[in-house]
């Protein structure tokens, strides 16, 4: 990965549940961005 890819220039609202762990890729190359 030579250059980062910006997935979005704004925050994204994600509904979460208390007590659960969430992991995501912040590189911008994921096929399933949050």
PQR file with spaces between the fields and no chain letter, atoms N, CA, C, O and H, PARSE charges and radii, in Angstrom:
ATOM       1  N    UNK     1       0.834   -1.176    0.000 -0.4000 1.5000
ATOM       2  CA   UNK     1       0.000    0.000    0.000 -0.0000 2.0000
ATOM       3  C    UNK     1       0.878    1.238    0.000  0.5500 1.7000
ATOM       4  O    UNK     1       1.417    1.624    1.037 -0.5500 1.4000
ATOM       5  N    UNK     2       1.015    1.834   -1.115 -0.4000 1.5000
ATOM       6  CA   UNK     2       1.862    3.014   -1.207 -0.0000 2.0000
ATOM       7  C    UNK     2       1.129    4.285   -0.786  0.5500 1.7000
ATOM       8  O    UNK     2       1.698    5.111   -0.072 -0.5500 1.4000
ATOM       9  H    UNK     2       0.577    1.521   -1.958  0.4000 1.0000
ATOM      10  N    UNK     3      -0.096    4.455   -1.203 -0.4000 1.5000
ATOM      11  CA   UNK     3      -0.875    5.646   -0.875 -0.0000 2.0000
ATOM      12  C    UNK     3      -2.192    5.240   -0.223  0.5500 1.7000
ATOM      13  O    UNK     3      -2.835    4.297   -0.687 -0.5500 1.4000
ATOM      14  H    UNK     3      -0.559    3.785   -1.782  0.4000 1.0000
ATOM      15  N    UNK     4      -2.612    5.926    0.841 -0.4000 1.5000
ATOM      16  CA   UNK     4      -3.907    5.613    1.451 -0.0000 2.0000
ATOM      17  C    UNK     4      -5.051    6.033    0.535  0.5500 1.7000
ATOM      18  O    UNK     4      -4.922    6.986   -0.232 -0.5500 1.4000
ATOM      19  H    UNK     4      -2.091    6.691    1.218  0.4000 1.0000
ATOM      20  N    UNK     5      -6.167    5.318    0.620 -0.4000 1.5000
ATOM      21  CA   UNK     5      -7.366    5.640   -0.140 -0.0000 2.0000
ATOM      22  C    UNK     5      -8.399    6.148    0.855  0.5500 1.7000
ATOM      23  O    UNK     5      -8.722    5.446    1.813 -0.5500 1.4000
ATOM      24  H    UNK     5      -6.272    4.543    1.243  0.4000 1.0000
ATOM      25  N    UNK     6      -8.916    7.332    0.654 -0.4000 1.5000
ATOM      26  CA   UNK     6      -9.902    7.903    1.563 -0.0000 2.0000
ATOM      27  C    UNK     6     -11.279    7.391    1.166  0.5500 1.7000
ATOM      28  O    UNK     6     -11.744    7.633    0.052 -0.5500 1.4000
ATOM      29  H    UNK     6      -8.654    7.902   -0.124  0.4000 1.0000
ATOM      30  N    UNK     7     -11.929    6.680    2.088 -0.4000 1.5000
ATOM      31  CA   UNK     7     -13.246    6.106    1.802 -0.0000 2.0000
ATOM      32  C    UNK     7     -14.333    7.174    1.786  0.5500 1.7000
ATOM      33  O    UNK     7     -15.262    7.105    0.981 -0.5500 1.4000
ATOM      34  H    UNK     7     -11.551    6.484    2.992  0.4000 1.0000
ATOM      35  N    UNK     8     -14.222    8.155    2.666 -0.4000 1.5000
ATOM      36  CA   UNK     8     -15.212    9.232    2.736 -0.0000 2.0000
ATOM      37  C    UNK     8     -14.594   10.429    3.443  0.5500 1.7000
ATOM      38  O    UNK     8     -13.670   10.286    4.243 -0.5500 1.4000
ATOM      39  H    UNK     8     -13.467    8.211    3.320  0.4000 1.0000
ATOM      40  N    UNK     9     -15.107   11.585    3.142 -0.4000 1.5000
ATOM      41  CA   UNK     9     -14.624   12.813    3.782 -0.0000 2.0000
ATOM      42  C    UNK     9     -15.599   13.297    4.846  0.5500 1.7000
ATOM      43  O    UNK     9     -15.630   14.483    5.175 -0.5500 1.4000
ATOM      44  H    UNK     9     -15.858   11.701    2.491  0.4000 1.0000
ATOM      45  N    UNK    10     -16.392   12.378    5.383 -0.4000 1.5000
ATOM      46  CA   UNK    10     -17.367   12.732    6.413 -0.0000 2.0000
ATOM      47  C    UNK    10     -17.537   11.550    7.361  0.5500 1.7000
ATOM      48  O    UNK    10     -17.225   10.418    6.992 -0.5500 1.4000
ATOM      49  H    UNK    10     -16.366   11.414    5.116  0.4000 1.0000
ATOM      50  N    UNK    11     -18.023   11.793    8.567 -0.4000 1.5000
ATOM      51  CA   UNK    11     -18.262   10.691    9.498 -0.0000 2.0000
ATOM      52  C    UNK    11     -19.435    9.829    9.028  0.5500 1.7000
ATOM      53  O    UNK    11     -20.314   10.303    8.309 -0.5500 1.4000
ATOM      54  H    UNK    11     -18.277   12.713    8.866  0.4000 1.0000
ATOM      55  N    UNK    12     -19.438    8.569    9.438 -0.4000 1.5000
ATOM      56  CA   UNK    12     -20.500    7.636    9.070 -0.0000 2.0000
ATOM      57  C    UNK    12     -21.146    7.124   10.351  0.5500 1.7000
ATOM      58  O    UNK    12     -20.452    6.629   11.239 -0.5500 1.4000
ATOM      59  H    UNK    12     -18.723    8.185   10.023  0.4000 1.0000
ATOM      60  N    UNK    13     -22.471    7.239   10.455 -0.4000 1.5000
ATOM      61  CA   UNK    13     -23.206    6.768   11.620 -0.0000 2.0000
ATOM      62  C    UNK    13     -23.337    5.251   11.558  0.5500 1.7000
ATOM      63  O    UNK    13     -23.757    4.697   10.542 -0.5500 1.4000
ATOM      64  H    UNK    13     -23.035    7.641    9.734  0.4000 1.0000
ATOM      65  N    UNK    14     -22.975    4.585   12.648 -0.4000 1.5000
ATOM      66  CA   UNK    14     -23.079    3.132   12.724 -0.0000 2.0000
ATOM      67  C    UNK    14     -23.785    2.783   14.028  0.5500 1.7000
ATOM      68  O    UNK    14     -23.344    3.195   15.101 -0.5500 1.4000
ATOM      69  H    UNK    14     -22.634    5.035   13.473  0.4000 1.0000
ATOM      70  N    UNK    15     -24.881    2.025   13.943 -0.4000 1.5000
ATOM      71  CA   UNK    15     -25.590    1.580   15.139 -0.0000 2.0000
ATOM      72  C    UNK    15     -24.782    0.460   15.788  0.5500 1.7000
ATOM      73  O    UNK    15     -24.361   -0.473   15.105 -0.5500 1.4000
ATOM      74  H    UNK    15     -25.239    1.690   13.072  0.4000 1.0000
ATOM      75  N    UNK    16     -24.561    0.543   17.094 -0.4000 1.5000
ATOM      76  CA   UNK    16     -23.804   -0.479   17.820 -0.0000 2.0000
ATOM      77  C    UNK    16     -24.608   -0.974   19.015  0.5500 1.7000
ATOM      78  O    UNK    16     -25.600   -0.362   19.411 -0.5500 1.4000
ATOM      79  H    UNK    16     -24.902    1.301   17.649  0.4000 1.0000
ATOM      80  N    UNK    17     -24.162   -2.092   19.581 -0.4000 1.5000
ATOM      81  CA   UNK    17     -24.807   -2.657   20.760 -0.0000 2.0000
ATOM      82  C    UNK    17     -23.809   -2.673   21.906  0.5500 1.7000
ATOM      83  O    UNK    17     -22.633   -2.980   21.710 -0.5500 1.4000
ATOM      84  H    UNK    17     -23.356   -2.589   19.258  0.4000 1.0000
ATOM      85  N    UNK    18     -24.277   -2.344   23.094 -0.4000 1.5000
ATOM      86  CA   UNK    18     -23.420   -2.338   24.280 -0.0000 2.0000
ATOM      87  C    UNK    18     -22.884   -3.740   24.550  0.5500 1.7000
ATOM      88  O    UNK    18     -23.613   -4.723   24.421 -0.5500 1.4000
ATOM      89  H    UNK    18     -25.233   -2.095   23.253  0.4000 1.0000
ATOM      90  N    UNK    19     -21.624   -3.831   24.922 -0.4000 1.5000
ATOM      91  CA   UNK    19     -21.019   -5.109   25.275 -0.0000 2.0000
ATOM      92  C    UNK    19     -20.427   -5.874   24.104  0.5500 1.7000
ATOM      93  O    UNK    19     -19.800   -6.912   24.316 -0.5500 1.4000
ATOM      94  H    UNK    19     -21.031   -3.032   25.027  0.4000 1.0000
ATOM      95  N    UNK    20     -20.602   -5.400   22.874 -0.4000 1.5000
ATOM      96  CA   UNK    20     -20.041   -6.071   21.701 -0.0000 2.0000
ATOM      97  C    UNK    20     -18.779   -5.352   21.247  0.5500 1.7000
ATOM      98  O    UNK    20     -18.627   -4.149   21.459 -0.5500 1.4000
ATOM      99  H    UNK    20     -21.111   -4.557   22.702  0.4000 1.0000
ATOM     100  N    UNK    21     -17.878   -6.099   20.623 -0.4000 1.5000
ATOM     101  CA   UNK    21     -16.656   -5.519   20.059 -0.0000 2.0000
ATOM     102  C    UNK    21     -16.824   -5.372   18.554  0.5500 1.7000
ATOM     103  O    UNK    21     -17.382   -6.248   17.894 -0.5500 1.4000
ATOM     104  H    UNK    21     -18.001   -7.077   20.451  0.4000 1.0000
ATOM     105  N    UNK    22     -16.341   -4.267   18.021 -0.4000 1.5000
ATOM     106  CA   UNK    22     -16.434   -4.004   16.590 -0.0000 2.0000
ATOM     107  C    UNK    22     -15.046   -3.687   16.051  0.5500 1.7000
ATOM     108  O    UNK    22     -14.282   -2.947   16.670 -0.5500 1.4000
ATOM     109  H    UNK    22     -15.887   -3.556   18.557  0.4000 1.0000
ATOM     110  N    UNK    23     -14.731   -4.254   14.896 -0.4000 1.5000
ATOM     111  CA   UNK    23     -13.445   -4.032   14.248 -0.0000 2.0000
ATOM     112  C    UNK    23     -13.705   -3.578   12.822  0.5500 1.7000
ATOM     113  O    UNK    23     -14.650   -4.041   12.183 -0.5500 1.4000
ATOM     114  H    UNK    23     -15.351   -4.855   14.394  0.4000 1.0000
ATOM     115  N    UNK    24     -12.871   -2.673   12.319 -0.4000 1.5000
ATOM     116  CA   UNK    24     -13.027   -2.199   10.949 -0.0000 2.0000
ATOM     117  C    UNK    24     -11.678   -1.826   10.372  0.5500 1.7000
ATOM     118  O    UNK    24     -10.715   -1.571   11.096 -0.5500 1.4000
ATOM     119  H    UNK    24     -12.104   -2.297   12.838  0.4000 1.0000
ATOM     120  N    UNK    25     -11.633   -1.800    9.066 -0.4000 1.5000
ATOM     121  CA   UNK    25     -10.422   -1.418    8.344 -0.0000 2.0000
ATOM     122  C    UNK    25     -10.525    0.073    8.025  0.5500 1.7000
ATOM     123  O    UNK    25     -11.524    0.520    7.462 -0.5500 1.4000
ATOM     124  H    UNK    25     -12.414   -2.007    8.478  0.4000 1.0000
ATOM     125  N    UNK    26      -9.508    0.832    8.378 -0.4000 1.5000
ATOM     126  CA   UNK    26      -9.538    2.271    8.109 -0.0000 2.0000
ATOM     127  C    UNK    26      -8.617    2.672    6.959  0.5500 1.7000
ATOM     128  O    UNK    26      -8.350    3.857    6.761 -0.5500 1.4000
ATOM     129  H    UNK    26      -8.696    0.469    8.835  0.4000 1.0000
ATOM     130  N    UNK    27      -8.129    1.686    6.199 -0.4000 1.5000
ATOM     131  CA   UNK    27      -7.195    1.991    5.113 -0.0000 2.0000
ATOM     132  C    UNK    27      -7.910    2.499    3.863  0.5500 1.7000
ATOM     133  O    UNK    27      -7.281    3.121    3.007 -0.5500 1.4000
ATOM     134  H    UNK    27      -8.346    0.723    6.359  0.4000 1.0000
ATOM     135  N    UNK    28      -9.224    2.241    3.742 -0.4000 1.5000
ATOM     136  CA   UNK    28      -9.975    2.670    2.567 -0.0000 2.0000
ATOM     137  C    UNK    28      -9.975    1.656    1.447  0.5500 1.7000
ATOM     138  O    UNK    28     -10.582    1.903    0.405 -0.5500 1.4000
ATOM     139  H    UNK    28      -9.735    1.735    4.438  0.4000 1.0000
ATOM     140  N    UNK    29      -9.315    0.523    1.622 -0.4000 1.5000
ATOM     141  CA   UNK    29      -9.249   -0.492    0.576 -0.0000 2.0000
ATOM     142  C    UNK    29     -10.194   -1.665    0.827  0.5500 1.7000
ATOM     143  O    UNK    29     -10.253   -2.595    0.022 -0.5500 1.4000
ATOM     144  H    UNK    29      -8.822    0.323    2.469  0.4000 1.0000
ATOM     145  N    UNK    30     -10.932   -1.629    1.932 -0.4000 1.5000
ATOM     146  CA   UNK    30     -11.868   -2.696    2.258 -0.0000 2.0000
ATOM     147  C    UNK    30     -13.043   -2.676    1.285  0.5500 1.7000
ATOM     148  O    UNK    30     -13.501   -1.603    0.894 -0.5500 1.4000
ATOM     149  H    UNK    30     -10.885   -0.874    2.585  0.4000 1.0000
ATOM     150  N    UNK    31     -13.533   -3.847    0.889 -0.4000 1.5000
ATOM     151  CA   UNK    31     -14.687   -3.915   -0.004 -0.0000 2.0000
ATOM     152  C    UNK    31     -15.975   -3.578    0.733  0.5500 1.7000
ATOM     153  O    UNK    31     -16.965   -3.199    0.108 -0.5500 1.4000
ATOM     154  H    UNK    31     -13.161   -4.720    1.206  0.4000 1.0000
ATOM     155  N    UNK    32     -15.971   -3.713    2.052 -0.4000 1.5000
ATOM     156  CA   UNK    32     -17.166   -3.446    2.861 -0.0000 2.0000
ATOM     157  C    UNK    32     -16.876   -2.353    3.877  0.5500 1.7000
ATOM     158  O    UNK    32     -16.741   -2.636    5.068 -0.5500 1.4000
ATOM     159  H    UNK    32     -15.167   -4.022    2.560  0.4000 1.0000
ATOM     160  N    UNK    33     -16.780   -1.123    3.429 -0.4000 1.5000
ATOM     161  CA   UNK    33     -16.549   -0.010    4.339 -0.0000 2.0000
ATOM     162  C    UNK    33     -17.767    0.163    5.234  0.5500 1.7000
ATOM     163  O    UNK    33     -18.896   -0.047    4.790 -0.5500 1.4000
ATOM     164  H    UNK    33     -16.890   -0.894    2.462  0.4000 1.0000
ATOM     165  N    UNK    34     -17.551    0.544    6.492 -0.4000 1.5000
ATOM     166  CA   UNK    34     -18.691    0.750    7.399 -0.0000 2.0000
ATOM     167  C    UNK    34     -19.560    1.912    6.957  0.5500 1.7000
ATOM     168  O    UNK    34     -20.558    2.218    7.609 -0.5500 1.4000
ATOM     169  H    UNK    34     -16.633    0.714    6.852  0.4000 1.0000
